[in-house]
Amino acid sequence: MLAYAVAVPLTVVPALAVVGTLLYDVPYVGMAAAFVPWFLVWLIVAAAIGAALAGYRWWRRRGRFAATLTVVALLAVAGGSFVTARMTAAVDAAGADVDLVSLFDIRPSSSVPPDAEATYTTFEGEPLQLSIYRPPGSTAQSRAPVLVYVHGGGWIAGDPQSRSTDLRWLADHGWLTISVGYSLSSQDRHLADVTQGQLGCALTWIGANAHRYGGDPTRLSISGHSAGGNLAINTAYQAAAGTLPSSCGGRPPAVHAVSAMYPAVDPAGLYRNDDPVVGGAARDMVAAYTGGSPEQFPQRYQRISSASHITADAPPTLIILPEADHLAPAEDTYRFAEQAAAAGVDVELVAVPFADHVFDARPGSIGQQAFRQLTARWLRDHGQGP
């Protein structure tokens, strides 16, 4: 009985998790894809142990329950391995080199302090800051390429250091990495008409001051996650079109490449998200940012839609898309990439099967490795590398 007591949970939990991941389109059940890929390799190990215990029990007693449990455990191992292989293959095909050993990392997410901070402007008495991560050994005479990062959080949460380990990794690989803070919206403060001007101001400040931290503002790229991906794309595309506002005046510098992780390119689509689990949260985020629905504020939604800023002059754009994204509908991102490519923009969309929003949040995960390595590869390929 002890063998069963151990084998049953080691089999059932991974089996249910893998089934939920494979059936990511099924309401409620598919939400497993939001978390399972973080720990998938450990679930495979658990299922393998469950299969060994149940198989031993069957070999000794030839019971039907033991046989069934063994088969279920082996199917969980096969399913989990299939998901891992598909995700890894998609990322590797795009130019990354996934380290499978790192997938076993169980350390919690940590925060890395920046090398410097600076205030680039204020809003309603609130200082807006930049977190600056410098390449090792850089001096004021260095001329490292500059990567500007815009954090996510649905326009209502997050801070410049929310992806600090990734920012430090990019700095350690040669980029002066500068994360931008901006004013956050809320149920009582709708800043869709304000945020873009703040980012334009931040870019103007960086253009004038990056050299003080060893950066070359003539080699400037931008990146962002989720809502930050929307803001990063809009900032880069408006800068290319000469329409990027700056709340503090001046002319923002050109952006030469973009890397966006599951960007919320279509806020109207986000508002209309009908997912029974996260659809309400998606609507609340966008409503806080805009002040209401697309029907109430059509022009405001058009201004913050990334497709509205597509021109042939837009910089090369990498988009990493989790195909099982329940928060930012994947079809909106596919449509945006097609529109940008049709306009002549150099767009690469890397679709990762079975992955959901924030699939890169766990240290060592396939998503984290994909963001770091593919961003670095994209920037180097477009003349923005160290």
C-alpha positions in Angstrom: 0.0 0.0 0.0 2.9 2.4 0.6 3.9 2.0 -3.0 0.4 3.0 -4.1 0.3 5.9 -1.6 3.4 7.3 -3.3 2.7 6.3 -6.9 -0.8 7.7 -7.2 0.0 11.4 -6.6 3.2 11.1 -8.6 1.2 9.8 -11.5 -2.2 11.6 -11.3 -0.8 15.2 -10.7 1.6 15.1 -13.7 -1.0 13.4 -15.9 -3.7 16.1 -15.2 -1.1 18.8 -15.7 0.1 17.5 -19.0 -3.5 16.9 -20.3 -4.4 20.5 -19.3 -1.3 21.8 -21.2 -2.1 19.8 -24.3 -5.7 20.9 -24.2 -4.9 24.6 -23.7 -7.9 25.7 -25.8 -10.4 24.1 -23.4 -11.9 26.6 -20.9 -10.5 26.3 -17.4 -8.6 23.1 -18.1 -6.3 24.9 -20.5 -5.1 27.2 -17.8 -2.6 24.5 -16.8 -0.5 25.9 -19.7 0.1 29.1 -17.6 2.2 27.3 -15.0 3.0 23.7 -16.1 5.8 24.6 -18.5 7.6 26.2 -15.6 8.0 22.8 -13.8 7.4 20.4 -16.7 10.7 18.5 -16.4 10.1 17.9 -12.7 6.6 16.6 -13.5 8.2 14.2 -16.0 10.6 13.0 -13.4 7.7 12.5 -10.9 5.6 10.6 -13.5 8.6 8.4 -14.2 9.0 7.6 -10.6 5.3 6.9 -10.4 5.6 4.5 -13.4 8.5 2.7 -11.8 6.6 2.2 -8.5 3.3 1.2 -10.1 5.2 -1.1 -12.6 7.0 -2.8 -9.7 3.7 -3.3 -8.0 2.1 -4.8 -11.1 5.1 -7.1 -11.6 4.7 -8.4 -8.1 0.9 -8.7 -8.0 -0.4 -8.4 -11.6 -3.2 -6.1 -10.4 -5.4 -4.2 -12.9 -5.1 -1.0 -10.9 -1.3 -1.2 -10.9 -1.3 -1.8 -14.7 -3.6 1.1 -15.3 -1.5 3.4 -13.1 1.7 2.3 -14.9 0.2 3.1 -18.3 -1.1 6.5 -17.2 2.3 7.4 -15.7 4.1 6.4 -18.9 1.6 8.5 -20.9 2.3 11.4 -18.7 6.0 11.0 -19.2 5.5 10.8 -23.0 3.1 13.8 -23.1 5.4 15.9 -20.9 8.4 15.0 -23.0 6.4 15.8 -26.2 5.5 19.3 -24.9 9.1 20.0 -23.8 10.5 18.8 -27.1 8.1 21.0 -29.1 8.8 24.1 -27.1 12.6 23.5 -27.2 12.6 22.8 -30.9 10.7 26.1 -31.6 13.1 28.1 -29.6 16.2 26.3 -30.9 15.0 26.7 -34.5 14.9 30.5 -34.0 18.5 30.6 -33.0 18.7 29.9 -29.2 20.4 27.0 -27.6 18.2 25.8 -24.7 20.2 24.4 -21.8 18.1 21.4 -20.6 19.9 21.3 -17.3 18.8 24.8 -16.5 15.2 23.6 -16.7 15.7 21.9 -13.4 16.5 25.1 -11.7 14.2 25.5 -8.6 15.5 28.8 -7.3 12.9 31.5 -6.7 13.0 34.7 -8.8 15.3 37.2 -7.4 16.0 40.9 -7.9 19.4 42.4 -8.9 20.0 46.0 -8.0 20.9 48.4 -10.9 24.3 50.0 -11.2 22.7 53.4 -11.2 19.4 55.2 -11.2 18.4 58.5 -12.6 15.2 60.7 -12.7 14.3 61.7 -16.3 11.2 63.7 -15.5 8.3 64.1 -13.1 4.6 63.7 -13.4 2.2 65.1 -10.8 5.1 65.5 -8.4 6.1 61.9 -8.9 9.7 61.3 -10.1 10.0 58.9 -13.0 13.2 56.9 -12.9 15.5 54.9 -15.0 17.3 51.8 -13.8 20.7 51.5 -15.5 22.7 48.2 -15.8 26.2 48.7 -17.2 28.4 46.1 -19.0 31.3 44.8 -16.8 34.3 47.1 -17.0 32.5 49.9 -18.9 33.6 53.5 -18.4 32.3 56.9 -19.5 34.6 56.4 -22.5 32.9 53.1 -23.5 30.5 53.0 -26.4 28.3 50.0 -25.7 25.0 49.6 -27.6 22.0 50.8 -25.7 19.0 48.6 -25.0 16.0 50.3 -23.5 13.5 48.1 -21.6 9.9 48.9 -20.9 8.3 46.8 -18.1 4.9 45.0 -18.3 2.1 44.8 -15.8 -1.0 45.7 -17.8 -0.2 49.4 -17.7 -1.3 49.4 -14.0 1.6 47.5 -12.3 5.3 46.7 -12.5 8.4 48.7 -12.0 11.8 49.2 -13.8 13.4 46.4 -11.9 10.8 43.8 -12.4 13.0 41.8 -14.9 16.3 42.8 -13.3 17.9 39.4 -13.7 17.3 39.5 -17.5 18.5 43.1 -17.6 21.7 42.2 -15.8 22.2 39.2 -18.1 21.9 41.5 -21.1 24.3 44.0 -19.5 26.8 41.2 -18.8 26.7 40.3 -22.5 27.6 43.8 -23.6 24.5 46.1 -23.7 24.0 49.2 -21.6 20.6 48.2 -20.5 18.2 51.0 -19.3 14.8 50.1 -17.8 12.2 52.9 -18.0 9.7 53.7 -15.2 6.4 55.4 -16.2 3.3 56.5 -14.4 0.9 53.7 -13.8 -2.8 53.8 -14.5 -5.5 52.9 -12.0 -9.3 52.8 -11.8 -9.2 56.5 -11.0 -6.3 57.5 -13.2 -6.4 56.7 -16.9 -3.0 57.6 -18.6 -3.3 56.2 -22.1 -2.8 59.7 -23.4 0.2 60.4 -21.1 2.4 57.3 -21.1 3.6 57.5 -24.6 4.9 61.0 -24.1 6.7 59.9 -21.0 8.5 57.2 -22.9 9.4 59.7 -25.6 10.9 61.9 -22.9 12.8 59.0 -21.5 14.2 58.2 -24.9 15.2 61.9 -25.3 17.0 61.8 -22.0 18.8 58.6 -22.9 19.9 60.1 -26.2 21.4 63.0 -24.3 22.9 61.1 -21.4 23.7 57.5 -22.4 27.3 58.4 -23.1 27.8 59.3 -19.4 27.2 55.6 -18.6 29.4 54.3 -21.4 26.6 53.9 -24.0 26.3 54.9 -27.7 22.8 56.4 -28.2 23.2 56.1 -32.0 23.0 52.3 -31.5 19.7 52.1 -29.6 17.2 49.3 -29.4 14.1 48.7 -27.3 12.4 45.7 -25.7 9.4 45.0 -23.5 7.1 42.3 -22.1 3.3 42.3 -22.5 1.9 45.8 -22.0 5.6 46.9 -22.1 5.9 45.1 -25.4 3.0 47.3 -26.7 4.7 50.4 -25.4 8.1 49.4 -26.8 6.7 48.7 -30.3 4.7 51.9 -30.3 7.7 53.9 -29.1 10.0 52.5 -31.8 7.4 52.8 -34.6 6.4 56.3 -33.8 10.1 57.4 -33.5 10.6 56.0 -37.0 7.6 57.9 -38.3 8.7 61.1 -36.5 5.4 61.2 -34.5 6.7 60.1 -31.1 5.7 62.8 -28.5 8.0 63.8 -25.7 6.5 65.2 -22.5 9.7 67.0 -21.7 10.4 68.4 -25.2 13.4 67.6 -27.4 13.6 65.0 -30.2 13.8 61.3 -29.3 16.6 59.4 -31.0 16.0 56.7 -33.6 15.3 53.1 -32.5 17.1 50.5 -34.6 15.6 47.2 -33.4 12.8 45.9 -31.3 12.4 42.7 -29.3 8.9 42.1 -27.8 7.7 39.3 -25.5 4.0 38.5 -25.9 3.2 42.1 -26.6 -0.4 43.4 -26.1 -0.4 44.9 -29.6 -4.2 45.1 -29.8 -5.7 46.6 -26.6 -9.2 46.4 -28.0 -8.7 42.7 -28.5 -7.4 42.4 -25.0 -10.5 44.2 -23.7 -12.7 41.8 -25.6 -10.9 38.7 -24.3 -13.7 36.3 -23.4 -11.5 33.7 -21.5 -13.6 32.7 -18.4 -10.6 32.8 -16.1 -8.5 35.9 -17.1 -10.8 37.8 -19.5 -12.1 40.0 -16.7 -8.7 40.9 -15.5 -7.7 41.7 -19.1 -10.7 44.1 -19.4 -9.9 45.7 -16.1 -6.4 46.5 -17.1 -7.3 48.0 -20.4 -10.2 50.0 -18.9 -7.9 51.4 -16.2 -5.4 52.5 -18.9 -8.0 54.0 -21.3 -10.9 54.9 -19.1 -13.4 52.6 -20.7 -14.3 50.4 -23.6 -13.3 50.6 -27.3 -16.8 51.7 -28.1 -16.5 54.6 -25.6 -13.0 55.7 -26.7 -12.4 54.5 -30.3 -9.8 57.1 -31.0 -7.9 56.4 -27.8 -7.8 52.7 -28.6 -6.6 53.5 -32.1 -3.7 55.6 -30.8 -2.5 52.8 -28.5 -2.9 50.0 -31.1 0.5 49.0 -32.4 -1.0 48.5 -35.9 -1.8 52.2 -36.1 1.9 53.0 -36.1 3.1 50.6 -38.8 5.1 52.3 -41.6 7.7 50.9 -43.9 10.4 52.8 -41.9 9.6 50.9 -38.7 12.7 49.1 -37.3 13.3 45.3 -37.4 11.0 43.6 -34.9 11.3 40.3 -33.1 8.1 39.0 -31.4 8.2 35.9 -29.2 4.7 34.6 -29.0 3.3 31.9 -26.6 0.7 30.1 -28.7 -1.4 29.2 -25.6 -1.6 32.8 -24.4 -4.8 33.2 -22.5 -4.3 36.9 -21.6 -3.2 38.5 -24.9 -5.0 36.6 -27.7 -2.4 35.0 -30.0 -4.5 35.7 -33.1 -4.1 39.5 -32.5 -0.3 39.1 -32.5 -0.3 37.0 -35.6 -2.5 39.6 -37.4 -0.2 42.5 -36.3 2.9 40.6 -37.6 1.2 40.0 -40.9 0.3 43.7 -41.3 3.8 44.8 -40.4 5.4 42.4 -42.8 3.0 43.5 -45.6 4.1 47.1 -45.0 7.7 46.1 -45.5 8.8 45.8 -41.9 11.4 43.1 -41.1 9.4 41.0 -38.7 10.3 37.7 -37.2 7.6 35.9 -35.1 8.8 33.0 -33.0 5.7 31.0 -31.9 6.3 28.7 -28.9 3.7 25.9 -28.7 1.9 25.1 -25.4 3.4 28.2 -23.8 1.2 30.8 -22.0 1.6 34.4 -20.9 4.7 34.9 -18.6 6.0 31.5 -19.5 9.5 33.1 -19.0 9.0 34.1 -15.4 10.7 31.1 -13.7 14.5 31.2 -13.7 16.0 28.8 -16.2 12.8 28.2 -18.0 12.5 27.7 -21.7 10.8 31.1 -21.9 13.5 32.9 -20.0 16.3 31.3 -22.1 14.3 32.2 -25.3 13.9 35.9 -24.3 17.6 36.4 -23.4 19.2 34.5 -26.3 16.8 35.4 -29.1 16.9 39.1 -28.1 20.7 39.1 -28.1 20.8 37.2 -31.4 18.2 39.6 -33.0 20.1 42.7 -31.9 23.5 41.3 -33.2 21.9 40.3 -36.5 20.8 43.9 -37.0 24.0 45.7 -36.2 23.0 46.5 -32.6 25.4 44.0 -30.8 28.5 44.7 -28.7 
